Amino acid sequence: MKSLSNKLTKREYEIADNLYQGLSNKAIAQKLFISEKTVKTHISHIFKKLGIKHRYELNSQLLETVKQFKGIKT
């Protein structure tokens, strides 16, 4: 499985990480100094690239990536 960081742009990965931390679109926009619409656009691109439809699926993939990085077996 290709690592998420190789599938996503740096900005997309940054937004995905903020979503994983539970931040809202508005909070991410404020934190990254971008518009909420830009956040939504990035999320749409992330979902399309990863073939997912829901945030919980993104969280699951991010958790798997972290486990692989740390060498944790599932």
N, CA, C and O of each residue as an XYZ file, in Angstrom:
296
protein
N       0.848     -1.195      0.000
C       0.000      0.000      0.000
C       0.884      1.245      0.000
O       1.786      1.385      0.826
N       0.620      2.105     -0.900
C       1.374      3.347     -1.013
C       1.059      4.236      0.182
O      -0.102      4.381      0.564
N       2.074      4.820      0.760
C       1.875      5.686      1.923
C       1.033      6.901      1.553
O       1.100      7.410      0.435
N       0.237      7.351      2.522
C      -0.623      8.515      2.270
C       0.188      9.733      1.887
O      -0.240     10.532      1.055
N       1.359      9.881      2.491
C       2.166     11.062      2.186
C       2.646     11.052      0.734
O       2.983     12.104      0.191
N       2.680      9.880      0.103
C       3.050      9.804     -1.314
C       1.857     10.019     -2.232
O       2.028     10.369     -3.400
N       0.655      9.812     -1.716
C      -0.558      9.981     -2.519
C      -1.060     11.416     -2.495
O      -1.674     11.880     -3.456
N      -0.799     12.116     -1.400
C      -1.352     13.455     -1.197
C      -0.274     14.516     -1.316
O       0.904     14.252     -1.074
N      -0.689     15.723     -1.694
C       0.245     16.843     -1.669
C       0.545     17.179     -0.209
O      -0.144     16.716      0.700
N       1.561     17.973     -0.003
C       1.915     18.376      1.361
C       0.731     19.070      2.041
O       0.444     18.798      3.207
N       0.053     19.949      1.333
C      -1.080     20.690      1.905
C      -2.244     19.748      2.198
O      -2.887     19.861      3.241
N      -2.516     18.819      1.284
C      -3.593     17.858      1.515
C      -3.299     17.006      2.746
O      -4.186     16.754      3.562
N      -2.067     16.569      2.872
C      -1.692     15.764      4.042
C      -1.837     16.584      5.322
O      -2.281     16.070      6.349
N      -1.463     17.850      5.255
C      -1.592     18.744      6.409
C      -3.066     18.880      6.817
O      -3.393     18.845      8.003
N      -3.932     19.031      5.844
C      -5.364     19.145      6.122
C      -5.902     17.821      6.654
O      -6.689     17.810      7.601
N      -5.490     16.711      6.058
C      -5.923     15.393      6.535
C      -5.511     15.187      7.988
O      -6.292     14.669      8.787
N      -4.309     15.583      8.329
C      -3.830     15.453      9.704
C      -4.675     16.292     10.658
O      -4.993     15.846     11.760
N      -5.034     17.487     10.245
C      -5.886     18.340     11.081
C      -7.287     17.744     11.235
O      -7.885     17.843     12.306
N      -7.809     17.129     10.182
C      -9.096     16.440     10.278
C      -8.993     15.290     11.274
O      -9.892     15.080     12.088
N      -7.898     14.552     11.202
C      -7.664     13.424     12.109
C      -7.647     13.892     13.567
O      -8.084     13.177     14.468
N      -7.138     15.096     13.777
C      -7.085     15.660     15.129
C      -8.441     16.185     15.584
O      -8.583     16.642     16.718
N      -9.437     16.121     14.702
C     -10.791     16.502     15.075
C     -11.157     17.949     14.812
O     -12.205     18.414     15.262
N     -10.308     18.670     14.087
C     -10.608     20.072     13.798
C     -11.706     20.181     12.744
O     -11.803     19.353     11.838
N     -12.516     21.202     12.878
C     -13.563     21.482     11.894
C     -12.938     22.160     10.678
O     -11.796     22.619     10.723
N     -13.703     22.212      9.598
C     -13.223     22.913      8.399
C     -12.868     24.359      8.732
O     -11.845     24.877      8.285
N     -13.724     25.002      9.519
C     -13.500     26.404      9.887
C     -12.213     26.554     10.700
O     -11.429     27.472     10.460
N     -11.997     25.658     11.655
C     -10.793     25.723     12.493
C      -9.531     25.485     11.667
O      -8.507     26.133     11.885
N      -9.610     24.557     10.723
C      -8.465     24.292      9.846
C      -8.165     25.525      9.003
O      -7.007     25.916      8.852
N      -9.202     26.129      8.459
C      -9.029     27.333      7.637
C      -8.336     28.432      8.433
O      -7.409     29.074      7.939
N      -8.785     28.645      9.656
C      -8.185     29.685     10.496
C      -6.735     29.347     10.833
O      -5.868     30.221     10.798
N      -6.473     28.095     11.154
C      -5.121     27.665     11.524
C      -4.134     27.814     10.364
O      -2.979     28.191     10.562
N      -4.610     27.510      9.141
C      -3.726     27.522      7.972
C      -3.808     28.815      7.162
O      -3.143     28.959      6.136
N      -4.634     29.755      7.637
C      -4.786     31.051      6.966
C      -5.272     30.902      5.524
O      -4.758     31.539      4.605
N      -6.281     30.039      5.355
C      -6.918     29.855      4.058
C      -8.430     29.920      4.266
O      -8.906     29.911      5.401
N      -9.177     29.986      3.174
C     -10.636     30.057      3.307
C     -11.214     28.672      3.603
O     -10.599     27.644      3.322
N     -12.403     28.683      4.173
C     -13.093     27.427      4.456
C     -13.409     26.689      3.152
O     -13.381     25.459      3.110
N     -13.705     27.434      2.099
C     -13.968     26.821      0.786
C     -12.728     26.095      0.272
O     -12.836     25.019     -0.317
N     -11.554     26.677      0.493
C     -10.309     26.027      0.075
C     -10.108     24.727      0.844
O      -9.669     23.727      0.275
N     -10.425     24.739      2.124
C     -10.330     23.515      2.930
C     -11.251     22.449      2.337
O     -10.845     21.300      2.166
N     -12.481     22.827      2.028
C     -13.446     21.879      1.463
C     -12.957     21.323      0.124
O     -13.141     20.141     -0.166
N     -12.339     22.171     -0.681
C     -11.798     21.725     -1.967
C     -10.689     20.703     -1.748
O     -10.651     19.672     -2.419
N      -9.791     20.986     -0.814
C      -8.714     20.039     -0.505
C      -9.286     18.716     -0.004
O      -8.815     17.649     -0.396
N     -10.292     18.780      0.853
C     -10.905     17.557      1.377
C     -11.508     16.744      0.236
O     -11.382     15.520      0.207
N     -12.153     17.415     -0.692
C     -12.724     16.738     -1.853
C     -11.637     16.022     -2.655
O     -11.827     14.884     -3.085
N     -10.506     16.683     -2.855
C      -9.384     16.077     -3.583
C      -8.826     14.880     -2.817
O      -8.512     13.847     -3.408
N      -8.705     15.027     -1.503
C      -8.200     13.937     -0.659
C      -9.102     12.713     -0.802
O      -8.622     11.604     -1.038
N     -10.403     12.919     -0.660
C     -11.352     11.811     -0.743
C     -11.273     11.129     -2.108
O     -11.293      9.902     -2.197
N     -11.183     11.928     -3.165
C     -11.112     11.370     -4.518
C      -9.835     10.549     -4.696
O      -9.885      9.431     -5.210
N      -8.699     11.091     -4.277
C      -7.425     10.389     -4.423
C      -7.400      9.080     -3.646
O      -6.811      8.099     -4.098
N      -8.035      9.062     -2.482
C      -8.004      7.879     -1.621
C      -9.189      6.946     -1.855
O      -9.243      5.853     -1.291
N     -10.134      7.377     -2.684
C     -11.298      6.550     -2.974
C     -12.207      6.349     -1.772
O     -12.740      5.260     -1.559
N     -12.380      7.408     -0.990
C     -13.218      7.328      0.208
C     -14.354      8.344      0.125
O     -14.338      9.260     -0.698
N     -15.352      8.151      1.014
C     -16.514      9.037      1.006
C     -16.783      9.684      2.357
O     -17.557     10.637      2.443
N     -16.156      9.179      3.408
C     -16.456      9.664      4.755
C     -15.177      9.957      5.536
O     -14.130      9.358      5.293
N     -15.285     10.882      6.468
C     -14.126     11.261      7.280
C     -13.594     10.104      8.107
O     -12.385      9.991      8.311
N     -14.490      9.236      8.590
C     -14.015      8.120      9.409
C     -13.116      7.189      8.592
O     -12.219      6.554      9.146
N     -13.350      7.104      7.273
C     -12.483      6.296      6.419
C     -11.093      6.925      6.326
O     -10.085      6.219      6.301
N     -11.048      8.238      6.275
C      -9.771      8.948      6.258
C      -9.030      8.694      7.562
O      -7.832      8.413      7.549
N      -9.730      8.790      8.687
C      -9.110      8.542      9.988
C      -8.538      7.135     10.055
O      -7.450      6.931     10.594
N      -9.260      6.171      9.516
C      -8.807      4.786      9.509
C      -7.514      4.644      8.704
O      -6.584      3.963      9.135
N      -7.459      5.282      7.541
C      -6.253      5.210      6.712
C      -5.081      5.926      7.374
O      -3.944      5.459      7.300
N      -5.350      7.050      8.017
C      -4.276      7.769      8.706
C      -3.746      6.949      9.877
O      -2.539      6.912     10.113
N      -4.637      6.297     10.606
C      -4.217      5.458     11.724
C      -3.341      4.313     11.226
O      -2.332      3.993     11.854
N      -3.711      3.696     10.114
C      -2.901      2.624      9.534
C      -1.520      3.136      9.143
O      -0.520      2.453      9.364
N      -1.461      4.323      8.569
C      -0.182      4.914      8.174
C       0.705      5.141      9.390
O       1.903      4.861      9.348
N       0.121      5.646     10.469
C       0.879      5.876     11.707
C       1.390      4.549     12.253
O       2.544      4.454     12.671
N       0.543      3.530     12.254
C       0.951      2.211     12.750
C       2.101      1.655     11.923
O       3.058      1.111     12.474
N       2.011      1.788     10.595
C       3.080      1.307      9.724
C       4.369      2.062     10.007
O       5.445      1.466     10.058
N       4.264      3.355     10.188
C       5.433      4.189     10.455
C       6.106      3.775     11.760
O       7.333      3.735     11.847
N       5.298      3.468     12.770
C       5.834      3.098     14.084
C       6.130      1.605     14.198
O       6.651      1.152     15.218
N       5.801      0.843     13.162
C       6.071     -0.588     13.182
C       5.118     -1.381     14.053
O       5.478     -2.449     14.549
N       3.911     -0.880     14.246
C       2.915     -1.557     15.070
C       2.130     -2.511     14.180
O       1.630     -2.118     13.126
N       2.023     -3.767     14.608
C       1.267     -4.756     13.835
C      -0.183     -4.732     14.245
O      -0.511     -4.567     15.420
N      -1.069     -4.902     13.240
C      -2.506     -4.918     13.536
C      -3.035     -6.324     13.542
O      -4.226     -6.534     13.772
